[in-house]
Amino acid sequence: MLEECFEYLERRVGNEPKFSYEVLVVDDGSTDRTSEVVMRYVEKYGSDKCRLVHLIKNRGKGGAIRLVSVFAIITITSCPVYA
């Protein structure tokens, strides 16, 4: 699923030079290999396009979304393009 997502986004960047993206993946304390898989995408596409937020404790979907929303807001407001 992530591979198709990145392929689409990279094609779009190729077609629209001003288009940019960032994929934020949250691993909410999972016991599968989510973080390991996502780190391969970070290495392949770079940390400017793929970010992993690894939560030690499972907070549930709502808790993870709230926590990551704060991260995203801080990232956007510290970016000179959006500030």
mmCIF file of the N, C-alpha and C atoms, coordinates in Angstrom:
data_MODEL
# 
_entry.id   MODEL 
# 
loop_
_atom_site.group_PDB 
_atom_site.id 
_atom_site.type_symbol 
_atom_site.label_atom_id 
_atom_site.label_alt_id 
_atom_site.label_comp_id 
_atom_site.label_asym_id 
_atom_site.label_entity_id 
_atom_site.label_seq_id 
_atom_site.pdbx_PDB_ins_code 
_atom_site.Cartn_x 
_atom_site.Cartn_y 
_atom_site.Cartn_z 
_atom_site.occupancy 
_atom_site.B_iso_or_equiv 
_atom_site.pdbx_formal_charge 
_atom_site.auth_seq_id 
_atom_site.auth_comp_id 
_atom_site.auth_asym_id 
_atom_site.auth_atom_id 
_atom_site.pdbx_PDB_model_num 
ATOM 1   N N  . MET A 1 1  ? 0.820  -1.194 0.000   1.00 0.00 ? 1  MET A N  1 
ATOM 2   C CA . MET A 1 1  ? 0.000  0.000  0.000   1.00 0.00 ? 1  MET A CA 1 
ATOM 3   C C  . MET A 1 1  ? 0.868  1.264  0.000   1.00 0.00 ? 1  MET A C  1 
ATOM 4   N N  . LEU A 1 2  ? 1.898  1.289  0.846   1.00 0.00 ? 2  LEU A N  1 
ATOM 5   C CA . LEU A 1 2  ? 2.776  2.455  0.864   1.00 0.00 ? 2  LEU A CA 1 
ATOM 6   C C  . LEU A 1 2  ? 3.531  2.611  -0.447  1.00 0.00 ? 2  LEU A C  1 
ATOM 7   N N  . GLU A 1 3  ? 3.914  1.507  -1.034  1.00 0.00 ? 3  GLU A N  1 
ATOM 8   C CA . GLU A 1 3  ? 4.663  1.567  -2.292  1.00 0.00 ? 3  GLU A CA 1 
ATOM 9   C C  . GLU A 1 3  ? 3.835  2.272  -3.364  1.00 0.00 ? 3  GLU A C  1 
ATOM 10  N N  . GLU A 1 4  ? 2.564  1.902  -3.485  1.00 0.00 ? 4  GLU A N  1 
ATOM 11  C CA . GLU A 1 4  ? 1.684  2.543  -4.473  1.00 0.00 ? 4  GLU A CA 1 
ATOM 12  C C  . GLU A 1 4  ? 1.516  4.025  -4.160  1.00 0.00 ? 4  GLU A C  1 
ATOM 13  N N  . CYS A 1 5  ? 1.407  4.344  -2.899  1.00 0.00 ? 5  CYS A N  1 
ATOM 14  C CA . CYS A 1 5  ? 1.268  5.738  -2.473  1.00 0.00 ? 5  CYS A CA 1 
ATOM 15  C C  . CYS A 1 5  ? 2.479  6.560  -2.906  1.00 0.00 ? 5  CYS A C  1 
ATOM 16  N N  . PHE A 1 6  ? 3.667  6.052  -2.609  1.00 0.00 ? 6  PHE A N  1 
ATOM 17  C CA . PHE A 1 6  ? 4.886  6.777  -2.976  1.00 0.00 ? 6  PHE A CA 1 
ATOM 18  C C  . PHE A 1 6  ? 5.071  6.848  -4.488  1.00 0.00 ? 6  PHE A C  1 
ATOM 19  N N  . GLU A 1 7  ? 4.738  5.788  -5.197  1.00 0.00 ? 7  GLU A N  1 
ATOM 20  C CA . GLU A 1 7  ? 4.844  5.820  -6.658  1.00 0.00 ? 7  GLU A CA 1 
ATOM 21  C C  . GLU A 1 7  ? 3.960  6.924  -7.232  1.00 0.00 ? 7  GLU A C  1 
ATOM 22  N N  . TYR A 1 8  ? 2.723  7.017  -6.738  1.00 0.00 ? 8  TYR A N  1 
ATOM 23  C CA . TYR A 1 8  ? 1.813  8.067  -7.194  1.00 0.00 ? 8  TYR A CA 1 
ATOM 24  C C  . TYR A 1 8  ? 2.370  9.453  -6.876  1.00 0.00 ? 8  TYR A C  1 
ATOM 25  N N  . LEU A 1 9  ? 2.816  9.638  -5.644  1.00 0.00 ? 9  LEU A N  1 
ATOM 26  C CA . LEU A 1 9  ? 3.314  10.951 -5.228  1.00 0.00 ? 9  LEU A CA 1 
ATOM 27  C C  . LEU A 1 9  ? 4.562  11.349 -6.008  1.00 0.00 ? 9  LEU A C  1 
ATOM 28  N N  . GLU A 1 10 ? 5.443  10.407 -6.247  1.00 0.00 ? 10 GLU A N  1 
ATOM 29  C CA . GLU A 1 10 ? 6.653  10.700 -7.012  1.00 0.00 ? 10 GLU A CA 1 
ATOM 30  C C  . GLU A 1 10 ? 6.319  11.038 -8.471  1.00 0.00 ? 10 GLU A C  1 
ATOM 31  N N  . ARG A 1 11 ? 5.342  10.338 -9.051  1.00 0.00 ? 11 ARG A N  1 
ATOM 32  C CA . ARG A 1 11 ? 4.893  10.681 -10.417 1.00 0.00 ? 11 ARG A CA 1 
ATOM 33  C C  . ARG A 1 11 ? 4.339  12.099 -10.441 1.00 0.00 ? 11 ARG A C  1 
ATOM 34  N N  . ARG A 1 12 ? 3.577  12.424 -9.420  1.00 0.00 ? 12 ARG A N  1 
ATOM 35  C CA . ARG A 1 12 ? 2.974  13.757 -9.360  1.00 0.00 ? 12 ARG A CA 1 
ATOM 36  C C  . ARG A 1 12 ? 4.047  14.837 -9.244  1.00 0.00 ? 12 ARG A C  1 
ATOM 37  N N  . VAL A 1 13 ? 5.082  14.571 -8.444  1.00 0.00 ? 13 VAL A N  1 
ATOM 38  C CA . VAL A 1 13 ? 6.193  15.515 -8.337  1.00 0.00 ? 13 VAL A CA 1 
ATOM 39  C C  . VAL A 1 13 ? 6.855  15.695 -9.702  1.00 0.00 ? 13 VAL A C  1 
ATOM 40  N N  . GLY A 1 14 ? 7.000  14.596 -10.439 1.00 0.00 ? 14 GLY A N  1 
ATOM 41  C CA . GLY A 1 14 ? 7.592  14.663 -11.779 1.00 0.00 ? 14 GLY A CA 1 
ATOM 42  C C  . GLY A 1 14 ? 6.760  15.476 -12.749 1.00 0.00 ? 14 GLY A C  1 
ATOM 43  N N  . ASN A 1 15 ? 5.437  15.419 -12.598 1.00 0.00 ? 15 ASN A N  1 
ATOM 44  C CA . ASN A 1 15 ? 4.531  16.139 -13.500 1.00 0.00 ? 15 ASN A CA 1 
ATOM 45  C C  . ASN A 1 15 ? 4.275  17.573 -13.068 1.00 0.00 ? 15 ASN A C  1 
ATOM 46  N N  . GLU A 1 16 ? 4.374  17.829 -11.779 1.00 0.00 ? 16 GLU A N  1 
ATOM 47  C CA . GLU A 1 16 ? 4.096  19.157 -11.225 1.00 0.00 ? 16 GLU A CA 1 
ATOM 48  C C  . GLU A 1 16 ? 5.256  19.567 -10.331 1.00 0.00 ? 16 GLU A C  1 
ATOM 49  N N  . PRO A 1 17 ? 6.244  20.244 -10.864 1.00 0.00 ? 17 PRO A N  1 
ATOM 50  C CA . PRO A 1 17 ? 7.457  20.568 -10.105 1.00 0.00 ? 17 PRO A CA 1 
ATOM 51  C C  . PRO A 1 17 ? 7.213  21.318 -8.787  1.00 0.00 ? 17 PRO A C  1 
ATOM 52  N N  . LYS A 1 18 ? 6.133  22.074 -8.684  1.00 0.00 ? 18 LYS A N  1 
ATOM 53  C CA . LYS A 1 18 ? 5.866  22.814 -7.444  1.00 0.00 ? 18 LYS A CA 1 
ATOM 54  C C  . LYS A 1 18 ? 5.178  21.957 -6.383  1.00 0.00 ? 18 LYS A C  1 
ATOM 55  N N  . PHE A 1 19 ? 4.733  20.769 -6.767  1.00 0.00 ? 19 PHE A N  1 
ATOM 56  C CA . PHE A 1 19 ? 4.061  19.872 -5.830  1.00 0.00 ? 19 PHE A CA 1 
ATOM 57  C C  . PHE A 1 19 ? 5.090  19.237 -4.904  1.00 0.00 ? 19 PHE A C  1 
ATOM 58  N N  . SER A 1 20 ? 4.776  19.187 -3.628  1.00 0.00 ? 20 SER A N  1 
ATOM 59  C CA . SER A 1 20 ? 5.631  18.489 -2.668  1.00 0.00 ? 20 SER A CA 1 
ATOM 60  C C  . SER A 1 20 ? 4.730  17.712 -1.708  1.00 0.00 ? 20 SER A C  1 
ATOM 61  N N  . TYR A 1 21 ? 5.315  16.793 -0.996  1.00 0.00 ? 21 TYR A N  1 
ATOM 62  C CA . TYR A 1 21 ? 4.526  15.973 -0.084  1.00 0.00 ? 21 TYR A CA 1 
ATOM 63  C C  . TYR A 1 21 ? 5.373  15.494 1.082   1.00 0.00 ? 21 TYR A C  1 
ATOM 64  N N  . GLU A 1 22 ? 4.683  15.053 2.101   1.00 0.00 ? 22 GLU A N  1 
ATOM 65  C CA . GLU A 1 22 ? 5.312  14.409 3.243   1.00 0.00 ? 22 GLU A CA 1 
ATOM 66  C C  . GLU A 1 22 ? 4.321  13.385 3.776   1.00 0.00 ? 22 GLU A C  1 
ATOM 67  N N  . VAL A 1 23 ? 4.771  12.144 3.945   1.00 0.00 ? 23 VAL A N  1 
ATOM 68  C CA . VAL A 1 23 ? 3.940  11.072 4.480   1.00 0.00 ? 23 VAL A CA 1 
ATOM 69  C C  . VAL A 1 23 ? 4.358  10.863 5.927   1.00 0.00 ? 23 VAL A C  1 
ATOM 70  N N  . LEU A 1 24 ? 3.386  10.925 6.813   1.00 0.00 ? 24 LEU A N  1 
ATOM 71  C CA . LEU A 1 24 ? 3.632  10.739 8.238   1.00 0.00 ? 24 LEU A CA 1 
ATOM 72  C C  . LEU A 1 24 ? 2.958  9.440  8.661   1.00 0.00 ? 24 LEU A C  1 
ATOM 73  N N  . VAL A 1 25 ? 3.749  8.485  9.138   1.00 0.00 ? 25 VAL A N  1 
ATOM 74  C CA . VAL A 1 25 ? 3.229  7.188  9.558   1.00 0.00 ? 25 VAL A CA 1 
ATOM 75  C C  . VAL A 1 25 ? 3.389  7.076  11.066  1.00 0.00 ? 25 VAL A C  1 
ATOM 76  N N  . VAL A 1 26 ? 2.316  6.681  11.722  1.00 0.00 ? 26 VAL A N  1 
ATOM 77  C CA . VAL A 1 26 ? 2.341  6.508  13.174  1.00 0.00 ? 26 VAL A CA 1 
ATOM 78  C C  . VAL A 1 26 ? 2.312  5.028  13.503  1.00 0.00 ? 26 VAL A C  1 
ATOM 79  N N  . ASP A 1 27 ? 3.307  4.588  14.252  1.00 0.00 ? 27 ASP A N  1 
ATOM 80  C CA . ASP A 1 27 ? 3.329  3.231  14.792  1.00 0.00 ? 27 ASP A CA 1 
ATOM 81  C C  . ASP A 1 27 ? 2.920  3.360  16.248  1.00 0.00 ? 27 ASP A C  1 
ATOM 82  N N  . ASP A 1 28 ? 1.706  2.978  16.534  1.00 0.00 ? 28 ASP A N  1 
ATOM 83  C CA . ASP A 1 28 ? 1.132  3.165  17.865  1.00 0.00 ? 28 ASP A CA 1 
ATOM 84  C C  . ASP A 1 28 ? 1.446  1.972  18.773  1.00 0.00 ? 28 ASP A C  1 
ATOM 85  N N  . GLY A 1 29 ? 2.728  1.715  18.962  1.00 0.00 ? 29 GLY A N  1 
ATOM 86  C CA . GLY A 1 29 ? 3.134  0.637  19.853  1.00 0.00 ? 29 GLY A CA 1 
ATOM 87  C C  . GLY A 1 29 ? 2.791  -0.736 19.322  1.00 0.00 ? 29 GLY A C  1 
ATOM 88  N N  . SER A 1 30 ? 2.767  -0.893 18.006  1.00 0.00 ? 30 SER A N  1 
ATOM 89  C CA . SER A 1 30 ? 2.375  -2.172 17.431  1.00 0.00 ? 30 SER A CA 1 
ATOM 90  C C  . SER A 1 30 ? 3.436  -3.237 17.676  1.00 0.00 ? 30 SER A C  1 
ATOM 91  N N  . THR A 1 31 ? 3.005  -4.482 17.619  1.00 0.00 ? 31 THR A N  1 
ATOM 92  C CA . THR A 1 31 ? 3.934  -5.596 17.809  1.00 0.00 ? 31 THR A CA 1 
ATOM 93  C C  . THR A 1 31 ? 4.327  -6.219 16.472  1.00 0.00 ? 31 THR A C  1 
ATOM 94  N N  . ASP A 1 32 ? 3.755  -5.718 15.379  1.00 0.00 ? 32 ASP A N  1 
ATOM 95  C CA . ASP A 1 32 ? 4.200  -6.190 14.070  1.00 0.00 ? 32 ASP A CA 1 
ATOM 96  C C  . ASP A 1 32 ? 5.468  -5.411 13.698  1.00 0.00 ? 32 ASP A C  1 
ATOM 97  N N  . ARG A 1 33 ? 5.859  -5.445 12.484  1.00 0.00 ? 33 ARG A N  1 
ATOM 98  C CA . ARG A 1 33 ? 7.111  -4.808 12.082  1.00 0.00 ? 33 ARG A CA 1 
ATOM 99  C C  . ARG A 1 33 ? 6.870  -3.483 11.359  1.00 0.00 ? 33 ARG A C  1 
ATOM 100 N N  . THR A 1 34 ? 5.861  -2.741 11.792  1.00 0.00 ? 34 THR A N  1 
ATOM 101 C CA . THR A 1 34 ? 5.513  -1.479 11.140  1.00 0.00 ? 34 THR A CA 1 
ATOM 102 C C  . THR A 1 34 ? 6.707  -0.535 11.061  1.00 0.00 ? 34 THR A C  1 
ATOM 103 N N  . SER A 1 35 ? 7.360  -0.291 12.173  1.00 0.00 ? 35 SER A N  1 
ATOM 104 C CA . SER A 1 35 ? 8.485  0.658  12.188  1.00 0.00 ? 35 SER A CA 1 
ATOM 105 C C  . SER A 1 35 ? 9.599  0.220  11.257  1.00 0.00 ? 35 SER A C  1 
ATOM 106 N N  . GLU A 1 36 ? 9.896  -1.059 11.261  1.00 0.00 ? 36 GLU A N  1 
ATOM 107 C CA . GLU A 1 36 ? 10.947 -1.596 10.398  1.00 0.00 ? 36 GLU A CA 1 
ATOM 108 C C  . GLU A 1 36 ? 10.614 -1.380 8.919   1.00 0.00 ? 36 GLU A C  1 
ATOM 109 N N  . VAL A 1 37 ? 9.375  -1.650 8.559   1.00 0.00 ? 37 VAL A N  1 
ATOM 110 C CA . VAL A 1 37 ? 8.935  -1.472 7.167   1.00 0.00 ? 37 VAL A CA 1 
ATOM 111 C C  . VAL A 1 37 ? 8.992  0.000  6.779   1.00 0.00 ? 37 VAL A C  1 
ATOM 112 N N  . VAL A 1 38 ? 8.492  0.872  7.634   1.00 0.00 ? 38 VAL A N  1 
ATOM 113 C CA . VAL A 1 38 ? 8.459  2.303  7.326   1.00 0.00 ? 38 VAL A CA 1 
ATOM 114 C C  . VAL A 1 38 ? 9.874  2.869  7.219   1.00 0.00 ? 38 VAL A C  1 
ATOM 115 N N  . MET A 1 39 ? 10.787 2.389  8.046   1.00 0.00 ? 39 MET A N  1 
ATOM 116 C CA . MET A 1 39 ? 12.166 2.880  7.981   1.00 0.00 ? 39 MET A CA 1 
ATOM 117 C C  . MET A 1 39 ? 12.802 2.585  6.621   1.00 0.00 ? 39 MET A C  1 
ATOM 118 N N  . ARG A 1 40 ? 12.396 1.524  5.975   1.00 0.00 ? 40 ARG A N  1 
ATOM 119 C CA . ARG A 1 40 ? 12.899 1.245  4.620   1.00 0.00 ? 40 ARG A CA 1 
ATOM 120 C C  . ARG A 1 40 ? 12.453 2.346  3.649   1.00 0.00 ? 40 ARG A C  1 
ATOM 121 N N  . TYR A 1 41 ? 11.220 2.839  3.836   1.00 0.00 ? 41 TYR A N  1 
ATOM 122 C CA . TYR A 1 41 ? 10.734 3.931  2.990   1.00 0.00 ? 41 TYR A CA 1 
ATOM 123 C C  . TYR A 1 41 ? 11.440 5.237  3.321   1.00 0.00 ? 41 TYR A C  1 
ATOM 124 N N  . VAL A 1 42 ? 11.731 5.457  4.600   1.00 0.00 ? 42 VAL A N  1 
ATOM 125 C CA . VAL A 1 42 ? 12.490 6.647  4.998   1.00 0.00 ? 42 VAL A CA 1 
ATOM 126 C C  . VAL A 1 42 ? 13.854 6.619  4.315   1.00 0.00 ? 42 VAL A C  1 
ATOM 127 N N  . GLU A 1 43 ? 14.504 5.475  4.320   1.00 0.00 ? 43 GLU A N  1 
ATOM 128 C CA . GLU A 1 43 ? 15.817 5.341  3.681   1.00 0.00 ? 43 GLU A CA 1 
ATOM 129 C C  . GLU A 1 43 ? 15.715 5.513  2.164   1.00 0.00 ? 43 GLU A C  1 
ATOM 130 N N  . LYS A 1 44 ? 14.666 4.987  1.563   1.00 0.00 ? 44 LYS A N  1 
ATOM 131 C CA . LYS A 1 44 ? 14.506 5.044  0.111   1.00 0.00 ? 44 LYS A CA 1 
ATOM 132 C C  . LYS A 1 44 ? 14.143 6.443  -0.384  1.00 0.00 ? 44 LYS A C  1 
ATOM 133 N N  . TYR A 1 45 ? 13.203 7.114  0.301   1.00 0.00 ? 45 TYR A N  1 
ATOM 134 C CA . TYR A 1 45 ? 12.690 8.395  -0.177  1.00 0.00 ? 45 TYR A CA 1 
ATOM 135 C C  . TYR A 1 45 ? 13.210 9.600  0.599   1.00 0.00 ? 45 TYR A C  1 
ATOM 136 N N  . GLY A 1 46 ? 13.812 9.373  1.750   1.00 0.00 ? 46 GLY A N  1 
ATOM 137 C CA . GLY A 1 46 ? 14.355 10.468 2.555   1.00 0.00 ? 46 GLY A CA 1 
ATOM 138 C C  . GLY A 1 46 ? 13.405 10.892 3.661   1.00 0.00 ? 46 GLY A C  1 
ATOM 139 N N  . SER A 1 47 ? 13.982 11.400 4.722   1.00 0.00 ? 47 SER A N  1 
ATOM 140 C CA . SER A 1 47 ? 13.177 11.802 5.885   1.00 0.00 ? 47 SER A CA 1 
ATOM 141 C C  . SER A 1 47 ? 12.392 13.083 5.648   1.00 0.00 ? 47 SER A C  1 
ATOM 142 N N  . ASP A 1 48 ? 12.656 13.763 4.548   1.00 0.00 ? 48 ASP A N  1 
ATOM 143 C CA . ASP A 1 48 ? 11.845 14.935 4.218   1.00 0.00 ? 48 ASP A CA 1 
ATOM 144 C C  . ASP A 1 48 ? 10.521 14.540 3.565   1.00 0.00 ? 48 ASP A C  1 
ATOM 145 N N  . LYS A 1 49 ? 10.450 13.299 3.055   1.00 0.00 ? 49 LYS A N  1 
ATOM 146 C CA . LYS A 1 49 ? 9.228  12.830 2.402   1.00 0.00 ? 49 LYS A CA 1 
ATOM 147 C C  . LYS A 1 49 ? 8.498  11.760 3.204   1.00 0.00 ? 49 LYS A C  1 
ATOM 148 N N  . CYS A 1 50 ? 9.187  11.080 4.076   1.00 0.00 ? 50 CYS A N  1 
ATOM 149 C CA . CYS A 1 50 ? 8.572  10.015 4.872   1.00 0.00 ? 50 CYS A CA 1 
ATOM 150 C C  . CYS A 1 50 ? 9.075  10.119 6.300   1.00 0.00 ? 50 CYS A C  1 
ATOM 151 N N  . ARG A 1 51 ? 8.143  10.246 7.216   1.00 0.00 ? 51 ARG A N  1 
ATOM 152 C CA . ARG A 1 51 ? 8.494  10.346 8.637   1.00 0.00 ? 51 ARG A CA 1 
ATOM 153 C C  . ARG A 1 51 ? 7.761  9.273  9.421   1.00 0.00 ? 51 ARG A C  1 
ATOM 154 N N  . LEU A 1 52 ? 8.455  8.770  10.406  1.00 0.00 ? 52 LEU A N  1 
ATOM 155 C CA . LEU A 1 52 ? 7.882  7.757  11.287  1.00 0.00 ? 52 LEU A CA 1 
ATOM 156 C C  . LEU A 1 52 ? 7.787  8.325  12.687  1.00 0.00 ? 52 LEU A C  1 
ATOM 157 N N  . VAL A 1 53 ? 6.601  8.229  13.261  1.00 0.00 ? 53 VAL A N  1 
ATOM 158 C CA . VAL A 1 53 ? 6.413  8.554  14.672  1.00 0.00 ? 53 VAL A CA 1 
ATOM 159 C C  . VAL A 1 53 ? 6.134  7.230  15.354  1.00 0.00 ? 53 VAL A C  1 
ATOM 160 N N  . HIS A 1 54 ? 7.070  6.825  16.192  1.00 0.00 ? 54 HIS A N  1 
ATOM 161 C CA . HIS A 1 54 ? 6.940  5.540  16.888  1.00 0.00 ? 54 HIS A CA 1 
ATOM 162 C C  . HIS A 1 54 ? 6.565  5.805  18.339  1.00 0.00 ? 54 HIS A C  1 
ATOM 163 N N  . LEU A 1 55 ? 5.355  5.403  18.696  1.00 0.00 ? 55 LEU A N  1 
ATOM 164 C CA . LEU A 1 55 ? 4.887  5.567  20.067  1.00 0.00 ? 55 LEU A CA 1 
ATOM 165 C C  . LEU A 1 55 ? 5.181  4.279  20.839  1.00 0.00 ? 55 LEU A C  1 
ATOM 166 N N  . ILE A 1 56 ? 5.774  4.412  21.984  1.00 0.00 ? 56 ILE A N  1 
ATOM 167 C CA . ILE A 1 56 ? 6.111  3.241  22.799  1.00 0.00 ? 56 ILE A CA 1 
ATOM 168 C C  . ILE A 1 56 ? 4.843  2.600  23.347  1.00 0.00 ? 56 ILE A C  1 
ATOM 169 N N  . LYS A 1 57 ? 3.935  3.451  23.800  1.00 0.00 ? 57 LYS A N  1 
ATOM 170 C CA . LYS A 1 57 ? 2.704  2.965  24.423  1.00 0.00 ? 57 LYS A CA 1 
ATOM 171 C C  . LYS A 1 57 ? 1.541  3.110  23.446  1.00 0.00 ? 57 LYS A C  1 
ATOM 172 N N  . ASN A 1 58 ? 0.721  2.072  23.336  1.00 0.00 ? 58 ASN A N  1 
ATOM 173 C CA . ASN A 1 58 ? -0.466 2.127  22.495  1.00 0.00 ? 58 ASN A CA 1 
ATOM 174 C C  . ASN A 1 58 ? -1.472 3.087  23.118  1.00 0.00 ? 58 ASN A C  1 
ATOM 175 N N  . ARG A 1 59 ? -1.841 4.099  22.374  1.00 0.00 ? 59 ARG A N  1 
ATOM 176 C CA . ARG A 1 59 ? -2.769 5.120  22.866  1.00 0.00 ? 59 ARG A CA 1 
ATOM 177 C C  . ARG A 1 59 ? -4.129 5.023  22.187  1.00 0.00 ? 59 ARG A C  1 
ATOM 178 N N  . GLY A 1 60 ? -4.288 4.038  21.313  1.00 0.00 ? 60 GLY A N  1 
ATOM 179 C CA . GLY A 1 60 ? -5.519 3.929  20.542  1.00 0.00 ? 60 GLY A CA 1 
ATOM 180 C C  . GLY A 1 60 ? -5.473 4.903  19.383  1.00 0.00 ? 60 GLY A C  1 
ATOM 181 N N  . LYS A 1 61 ? -6.365 4.705  18.441  1.00 0.00 ? 61 LYS A N  1 
ATOM 182 C CA . LYS A 1 61 ? -6.376 5.541  17.239  1.00 0.00 ? 61 LYS A CA 1 
ATOM 183 C C  . LYS A 1 61 ? -6.563 7.015  17.581  1.00 0.00 ? 61 LYS A C  1 
ATOM 184 N N  . GLY A 1 62 ? -7.512 7.319  18.442  1.00 0.00 ? 62 GLY A N  1 
ATOM 185 C CA . GLY A 1 62 ? -7.780 8.721  18.808  1.00 0.00 ? 62 GLY A CA 1 
ATOM 186 C C  . GLY A 1 62 ? -6.592 9.372  19.481  1.00 0.00 ? 62 GLY A C  1 
ATOM 187 N N  . GLY A 1 63 ? -5.957 8.662  20.407  1.00 0.00 ? 63 GLY A N  1 
ATOM 188 C CA . GLY A 1 63 ? -4.790 9.199  21.099  1.00 0.00 ? 63 GLY A CA 1 
ATOM 189 C C  . GLY A 1 63 ? -3.634 9.437  20.151  1.00 0.00 ? 63 GLY A C  1 
ATOM 190 N N  . ALA A 1 64 ? -3.435 8.508  19.234  1.00 0.00 ? 64 ALA A N  1 
ATOM 191 C CA . ALA A 1 64 ? -2.348 8.653  18.257  1.00 0.00 ? 64 ALA A CA 1 
ATOM 192 C C  . ALA A 1 64 ? -2.606 9.852  17.343  1.00 0.00 ? 64 ALA A C  1 
ATOM 193 N N  . ILE A 1 65 ? -3.839 10.004 16.899  1.00 0.00 ? 65 ILE A N  1 
ATOM 194 C CA . ILE A 1 65 ? -4.174 11.127 16.018  1.00 0.00 ? 65 ILE A CA 1 
ATOM 195 C C  . ILE A 1 65 ? -3.980 12.457 16.737  1.00 0.00 ? 65 ILE A C  1 
ATOM 196 N N  . ARG A 1 66 ? -4.425 12.534 17.993  1.00 0.00 ? 66 ARG A N  1 
ATOM 197 C CA . ARG A 1 66 ? -4.245 13.780 18.752  1.00 0.00 ? 66 ARG A CA 1 
ATOM 198 C C  . ARG A 1 66 ? -2.763 14.116 18.921  1.00 0.00 ? 66 ARG A C  1 
ATOM 199 N N  . LEU A 1 67 ? -1.973 13.129 19.274  1.00 0.00 ? 67 LEU A N  1 
ATOM 200 C CA . LEU A 1 67 ? -0.546 13.355 19.485  1.00 0.00 ? 67 LEU A CA 1 
ATOM 201 C C  . LEU A 1 67 ? 0.149  13.773 18.191  1.00 0.00 ? 67 LEU A C  1 
ATOM 202 N N  . VAL A 1 68 ? -0.159 13.097 17.110  1.00 0.00 ? 68 VAL A N  1 
ATOM 203 C CA . VAL A 1 68 ? 0.474  13.415 15.839  1.00 0.00 ? 68 VAL A CA 1 
ATOM 204 C C  . VAL A 1 68 ? -0.030 14.746 15.295  1.00 0.00 ? 68 VAL A C  1 
ATOM 205 N N  . SER A 1 69 ? -1.257 15.115 15.580  1.00 0.00 ? 69 SER A N  1 
ATOM 206 C CA . SER A 1 69 ? -1.768 16.416 15.147  1.00 0.00 ? 69 SER A CA 1 
ATOM 207 C C  . SER A 1 69 ? -0.927 17.535 15.734  1.00 0.00 ? 69 SER A C  1 
ATOM 208 N N  . VAL A 1 70 ? -0.551 17.401 16.987  1.00 0.00 ? 70 VAL A N  1 
ATOM 209 C CA . VAL A 1 70 ? 0.314  18.401 17.624  1.00 0.00 ? 70 VAL A CA 1 
ATOM 210 C C  . VAL A 1 70 ? 1.661  18.434 16.917  1.00 0.00 ? 70 VAL A C  1 
ATOM 211 N N  . PHE A 1 71 ? 2.226  17.262 16.609  1.00 0.00 ? 71 PHE A N  1 
ATOM 212 C CA . PHE A 1 71 ? 3.496  17.185 15.886  1.00 0.00 ? 71 PHE A CA 1 
ATOM 213 C C  . PHE A 1 71 ? 3.385  17.887 14.539  1.00 0.00 ? 71 PHE A C  1 
ATOM 214 N N  . ALA A 1 72 ? 2.309  17.624 13.814  1.00 0.00 ? 72 ALA A N  1 
ATOM 215 C CA . ALA A 1 72 ? 2.121  18.223 12.489  1.00 0.00 ? 72 ALA A CA 1 
ATOM 216 C C  . ALA A 1 72 ? 1.959  19.733 12.587  1.00 0.00 ? 72 ALA A C  1 
ATOM 217 N N  . ILE A 1 73 ? 1.224  20.204 13.562  1.00 0.00 ? 73 ILE A N  1 
ATOM 218 C CA . ILE A 1 73 ? 1.026  21.650 13.729  1.00 0.00 ? 73 ILE A CA 1 
ATOM 219 C C  . ILE A 1 73 ? 2.349  22.327 14.044  1.00 0.00 ? 73 ILE A C  1 
ATOM 220 N N  . ILE A 1 74 ? 3.147  21.733 14.918  1.00 0.00 ? 74 ILE A N  1 
ATOM 221 C CA . ILE A 1 74 ? 4.455  22.301 15.251  1.00 0.00 ? 74 ILE A CA 1 
ATOM 222 C C  . ILE A 1 74 ? 5.339  22.328 14.010  1.00 0.00 ? 74 ILE A C  1 
ATOM 223 N N  . THR A 1 75 ? 5.324  21.263 13.233  1.00 0.00 ? 75 THR A N  1 
ATOM 224 C CA . THR A 1 75 ? 6.136  21.200 12.015  1.00 0.00 ? 75 THR A CA 1 
ATOM 225 C C  . THR A 1 75 ? 5.713  22.269 11.024  1.00 0.00 ? 75 THR A C  1 
ATOM 226 N N  . ILE A 1 76 ? 4.410  22.414 10.813  1.00 0.00 ? 76 ILE A N  1 
ATOM 227 C CA . ILE A 1 76 ? 3.913  23.397 9.847   1.00 0.00 ? 76 ILE A CA 1 
ATOM 228 C C  . ILE A 1 76 ? 4.211  24.819 10.317  1.00 0.00 ? 76 ILE A C  1 
ATOM 229 N N  . THR A 1 77 ? 3.984  25.117 11.582  1.00 0.00 ? 77 THR A N  1 
ATOM 230 C CA . THR A 1 77 ? 4.190  26.481 12.052  1.00 0.00 ? 77 THR A CA 1 
ATOM 231 C C  . THR A 1 77 ? 5.651  26.858 12.137  1.00 0.00 ? 77 THR A C  1 
ATOM 232 N N  . SER A 1 78 ? 6.553  25.873 12.188  1.00 0.00 ? 78 SER A N  1 
ATOM 233 C CA . SER A 1 78 ? 7.976  26.200 12.205  1.00 0.00 ? 78 SER A CA 1 
ATOM 234 C C  . SER A 1 78 ? 8.556  26.249 10.801  1.00 0.00 ? 78 SER A C  1 
ATOM 235 N N  . CYS A 1 79 ? 7.740  25.943 9.805   1.00 0.00 ? 79 CYS A N  1 
ATOM 236 C CA . CYS A 1 79 ? 8.187  25.967 8.414   1.00 0.00 ? 79 CYS A CA 1 
ATOM 237 C C  . CYS A 1 79 ? 8.021  27.388 7.861   1.00 0.00 ? 79 CYS A C  1 
ATOM 238 N N  . PRO A 1 80 ? 9.081  27.979 7.289   1.00 0.00 ? 80 PRO A N  1 
ATOM 239 C CA . PRO A 1 80 ? 8.963  29.355 6.799   1.00 0.00 ? 80 PRO A CA 1 
ATOM 240 C C  . PRO A 1 80 ? 7.917  29.541 5.713   1.00 0.00 ? 80 PRO A C  1 
ATOM 241 N N  . VAL A 1 81 ? 7.563  28.497 4.984   1.00 0.00 ? 81 VAL A N  1 
ATOM 242 C CA . VAL A 1 81 ? 6.567  28.615 3.928   1.00 0.00 ? 81 VAL A CA 1 
ATOM 243 C C  . VAL A 1 81 ? 5.184  28.874 4.521   1.00 0.00 ? 81 VAL A C  1 
ATOM 244 N N  . TYR A 1 82 ? 4.891  28.270 5.671   1.00 0.00 ? 82 TYR A N  1 
ATOM 245 C CA . TYR A 1 82 ? 3.569  28.383 6.285   1.00 0.00 ? 82 TYR A CA 1 
ATOM 246 C C  . TYR A 1 82 ? 3.517  29.377 7.440   1.00 0.00 ? 82 TYR A C  1 
ATOM 247 N N  . ALA A 1 83 ? 4.637  29.753 7.959   1.00 0.00 ? 83 ALA A N  1 
ATOM 248 C CA . ALA A 1 83 ? 4.664  30.636 9.143   1.00 0.00 ? 83 ALA A CA 1 
ATOM 249 C C  . ALA A 1 83 ? 4.257  32.043 8.792   1.00 0.00 ? 83 ALA A C  1 
# 
